[in-house]
Amino acid sequence: MKKVMVFGTFDTLHKGHLFFLTRAAGLGDELTAVVARDRTVGELKGRTPYHNFNSRVAKLRKTGLVRDILPSDKDRGSWGVIQSVRPQIICLGHDQHLMEESLREWLTTQEDYSPEIVILPPFKRQKYSSTAERKRRGVMLYLLMILSMVLMASSWISGKYVSSEAPFPVLVFWRFCFSLLPFLPFTLKKDAFRFHGGSSAYTLLSALFLVLFNLLFFAGLSRGAAGKGGVIVTTLNPLITAALVLIPRGKKPEKALLTGLALGLIGGILLSEPEFLGGEGMKSGAVPYFLAAAFCWALLTVFSGKAQEHIGLRRYNLFLYLFASLLSLPLALPHHPFDFTRLTPGFWINIIYLALVVSSLATSLYFLGTRKLGAHRAGSFTLLIPFLALFLSWFFLGEIPRLFTLAGGTLSLGALYLINFRKKDNS
């Protein structure tokens, strides 16, 4: 009985993989596939696989080409999996050079075991290879991230329209009710209502600041330009978050961080249009609301991170929107939120859009990108939102960006770049 063994990640099974497995299976009687663990993939390639280990194994088993499937060794280079099976033939792909080198070196230490190593050729490499597949998926992820940013930026346009359709507490209440809908099925899971650590308190605080943010969001939009609000909030809230989170207590802050925060402070001053520079200042009416909204969202970010240290994202979203709905209901009741005759079709269209498309879809796409690309690379896409908000408000609402908005927004984006892409001081 001639045993053959292959190694791989087998993340997305394409024709190149099937060609490789078919050729390997034809060299013997039994084919064993060793599949890389998720942790191993992360260490070797610097990213998590698109599909987890169990999913990759299930898809590999469906091919019918593999008799046995084993996880890779926990310690790379130990080759314990080979010693347990002792195949007569080990097949490697044309691009598994490092594995071949390590394997041949290990075999020189084995006196009673010398399997044949066969290097199989590629199959239409430019079209069917893991590298080509990663590039295609990378392009798709980038497109999805850009779509996510466009949807988030569009919330300012939709919010501007709906801000005149109903009292702010009614807008906020119904937005949270619809945002809650996609997460209701999670209540059917076992222990769905069980909290851990201080997650309940942090989730409640998150919901409180989410309600305050939305009230300020609609109040500001009813008084000022959507593009201006989009620039102020989306540039200042990460700067405020950085000031709250990134400066370690008792340690000297990094120079790049301090420079970024100082630059962000200057940008924030310009965005507030100070009167001593010829701006409208606080007289514009909308600016105080936008500034307060940025501060609320920063606190929401901090408490959200604390809550998710103890509970998963879906459970967090479920209770975030549930608490937010309950907190906003007493504010909405005096305005008769259930008197549907007073709410126009435009109200429902925009509220559903803000809830399901922006809050649910756009956020889900962003978290998908964060998991696949890493928080650092995914976070850089948020730099697009201020410019997208300005463009969309000009295109749909005819708002001409003010000089203060452009100057302050540019400085704030520069500050975000310094903070997000800074290198730690060696001192």
N, C-alpha and C positions, 0 to 999 in steps of 0.2 A: 504494500500500500504506500504509494508515493505521496508525501505531504508537501504542499506548497503554501508559502506564507507571503502576505503582502502587508504593507504599512501605508497609512494615509489618514488624512482628516475626513475626506469624503463629505465635505460640507454641503455642496450642491452637486448631486449626481448628474453629470452630463455625459455626452457620448464618448468623450475622452476617457472618463472613468470606466464606462461599460466596455470599451475596447481593451483597456488595461486589465480589467478583471477577467474578461473572456480569454485573453491570451494567457494570463497566469493560470486560470483553471485548466486550460488545455495542456499544460505542462505536467500535470499529475492527476491523482485520483481524488484528493481532498484539498480544498482551498480554505485556508484560515486567514481572515482579515483582522489586523490589529488596528483599532481605531483610536486616534489621539484623544485624550481627555480634554475637557474644556479648559482646564487650568493650563495644560501643556500647550494648547494652541495659543493661549494668551501670552505665555512666556516666550514662545518661539516667534510669533508673528506680531506681537504687540497689540492685538485686538481680540475680542471674543469671536467665536465662530457665529455665523448667521443662524445656525441651528444647533441646539444643545446636543449633548452626547446621545441621549436616548432617541431623539428624533433622527439623528444621523444613522444610528444602528438600525432603526426600524426601516428606513428607506433602503439601506444596504441589504437587509434581509429580504426585502421584496424582490430584489433582482433575481433571486434563485441561483445565483452564481457562487455563493459562499456557504460553506458547510458550517463553520464556526466563526464567531465574532468575539474578539477579546479586547478589553481596554488596554491601552498602552501602559508601560511600566510607570509607576509613580516617580521613580528616579530615572531620569533620562540617561541612557548609556549603560544601564545595568544589564539589559537584554534578558531579564528573567523570563519574559514571555516566550522567547525563543527556546530557552532551556526547558521550559515546561512542555512544549510541543515537539521540539527537535525536528523541524521540517528538513526534508532533503534538498528542497529548492527554496530560495528566498528571492522574490521578484521585487525589484525597485523601479520606480519611474525614472525617466530620463533626467529629471531635474532634482532628484533626491541625492545630491552630491555629498552634503554633509553627513547624511545618514549612512551612505555607502562608506565614507572614510572612517566613521566611528565604528561601523560594523566590522569592516576588514581589520581594523586595529584590535578589536575585541577578539576576533577569531584567532588571531596569532597567539592568544593566551590559552586557547582550547586545544588540548592535545588529542582528545578522542572524538572531536566533532569538527567536521569541515563540510558544511553544506555548499551547494553550488549557488552562486549569486548571478542572477540573470537581470540585465538592464533592458527593460522593454522600451521600444521606440514610442514617440508621441503619435497621436491621431489628430490630424488637422489642427496643429498646435495653436495657430492664430485664432481659430474659431472655438475650439473645444479644449480649453485649458482652465485651470483654477484661476490663473492670473487674469485671463480674458474675462472670466465670469465675475471676478472681483471688480474689475474695471467697470463692467456693465452695471453691477449692483451699486458701485460707488457713484456712478453718474445718476442712477435712479434715486439714491439716497439724497444726493445734492439737490436734485429737482424737487423731491418731497420736502426737504428742509426749506427751500426757497418758497414753495407753496405754503408751508406753515407760516413763514414770516409775512407773506402777502396777506394771508387770512387774519393774522394777528393785527397787522397794520390796518386792515379794512374795518376792524372793530370800531375805530374812531369815526369812520364815515357813517357806519350804521348807527352808532351811538348818537352821533350828531343829529341824525334824522329822527330817531325815536325819542330824543330828549324832550321834544315838544309835543309828544303824543299822549303823555300821561304824567301824573305826579311821580317824582323820583322814587319814593318808596315802593310804588306799584311796579315800576320798571324793574327795580332790584329784586323784588319778591318773585315775580314771574320768571326772570332770568335764572334765578337759582332753582326754581321748581323744574324748569326744563333741563337745566344742567344736571340735575339729580337723576333724571330718567335713565340714562345709559348705565348707571351704576346700581340701579335697584336689583337686578338679577343676582348681584353679589350677596344680597341679604339671605338668599337661599342656602348659602354655603355654611358648613358647620363652623361654629365659633365666630361668625361674621360680626357679632356685636361684642366681642371680647376685646378689651383694651389692654395694653401692656405699658408698664412704667408710667410715665407722665404723659402718654400720648393723648389721653382724653382732654387734659387741660390745654396742651399745646394745640390740639385740633380746634378746641373751642376758641382759643385766642386767635388762631388763624381765621376762623369763620367771622369773628368780630371785626378784624381788620379788613377782611374781604368785603363785608357789608359796608364799612366806612369808605373803602376805596371806591366801590361802585356808586355810592351816593355822591361822592365828590366828583367822580368820573362824569356822571350825568349832569350834575350841577355846573361843572366847568364847561361842558360842551354846550349847555343851554345859553351860556354867556359869551363864549369865545370860539376861536377857530379850531377845527378838529386837528388840522396839521400841527398847529402850535402845541396843542395838548399832547399829541402823539410824540412830539420831540421832547417836550419837558419831562413827561413821565417816563418814557422808555430810555432816556439817557440818564436822568437823575436818580431813578430808583436803584439801579445797580451800583451807582457811586455811593449812595447812602448805605446800601447793604454792605459794600466793601468797607466803609468806615466802621460799621458796626461789627463786622465779622473778621476781616482780614488783619486788623491791627492787633497783634498778640499782647496780652496784658503783661506788663513787666519786662517787655522786650523792645529793643529799638526797632522801629518799623523800617522796612526796606526803602531805599532811596527812590526806586521806581514807583513804589506804592504811594509815598508821600508826594512825589511829583505829580502822579496821576490824580490824587485827591485834590491837590492845590489847583491843578488845571481844571478839574471838574467844578471846583468852587467858583472859579472865574466864569466858567461856562454857565453855571447856574445863575450867577448874578446877571449876566447878559440876558439869559432867558426870561428873567423876571422883569426885564425892561426898566431899569432904574431911571427915575426922573432926572437925576443929575447928569445923565448921559443923553437926555432928550427923549427918553422913552415914556410910555404911558404909566409905567410902574403899576402899583396895585389898583389904580383907578380903572384899569381895563376890566376888572371884575372877575375874569376867568383865571388869571394867573395864581391867586392865592389857593383856589381849589385844586389846580393842577399840581402845585407844589406840595400841598397837603396830601394829595393822592399818591404822589411819588414816595412820600415818607411812609404812608400806610402800607403801600405795596412792599417796601423794604422790610418793614416789621413782619408782614405776612410771610415773606421769604424766609426770614430767620425762624419764625415759629413753625413754618412748614417743614423746614429741615429737621428741627427738633422732634416734631411729631413722627416723621418718617424714619427716625432711628429705631422706632419700636413697632411700627405697623407698615404694611405694604401700601403701595401707591393706590391700588383700587379701593382698599378699605379707607384709606385717608380721604380720597375724593368723595366716597360715599358719605362719610360723616361730615366732611367739610361743607358740602352742599346741603346736607340735611340740617346741620346746625345753622348755616347761613339762611336757609329758608325759614326756620323757626324764629331766628333773631329778627328777620326783616318783616315777618308777618304782623307783629303789633304795630310797626311803623306804617304798614300799608293799610291796615283795617280802617282807619278814619277816612281813607280815600276810596273806599268801596272797591277793592280789587276784583271782587267777584261779580260786579255789575258789568257783564260782558257787552251790554248795549252801548257803553261809553267807550269801548276799546275798538279802534278801527282795524281793518285788515292789515294796514301798514304796520301797526303796532305789533301784531302777532308775527308777521313775516320777519321783522327785524329782531324781535326778542328771540324767536326760534333760531334765527341765524346766529345771534350772539351766543346763545346757549349751546346749541348742538354743533354748529360749524366751528365757531371760534373757541369756545371753552373746551369742547370735547375733542373734535377732530384735530384742530391745529395743535392743541396741547399734546395729544397722543402722538402726532407725527414728530413733534419736537422731542418727546421722551424717547421715541424710537431712534431718532438720530443721535441722541445722547448715549444710548446703549451701544449703538453700532459704531459710531465715529469717535466716541469718547466725549466727556463733558467739555474739555478744552476746545476741541474743534467745533463741536455743535454750538457751544456758547458764542463763538465768533459770528455765527449767522445772525444773532440778535442785533448786531451792528447795522443790519439792513433796515430794521423796522422804522427808525426815525425818518430816513430818506423815503421809504415806501409810504409812510403816513403823509409826508409832505406832498409827494407826487399824487397820491390818490385823492387827497383833499383838494389839490389844484384841479385834477382831471374831472372829478365828480361834483365838487362844490364850488369850483371857481375861486378858491382861496389863494391869494397871492402871498407867498412866504415873506415875512418881514425880515429886515436885515438883522435885527437882534436874534431872531429865531435861527437864521442860518449861521451866524457867527457863534452864538452860544452852543448850538447843537454840534457844530464842527469841533469846538474845543472840548465839549463833553465826550464826543466820540473818540477824540484823541486820548482823553483821560482813560476811557474804557479800554482802549488798546494797550496803554501802558500797564494798566492793572492786570488785564487778562493774559498778556504775553510777556510779562516782566520776568527777568531772571533774578533769582535770589542772590543777594550780596554774599560774597565770600567772607566778608569781615565778621 
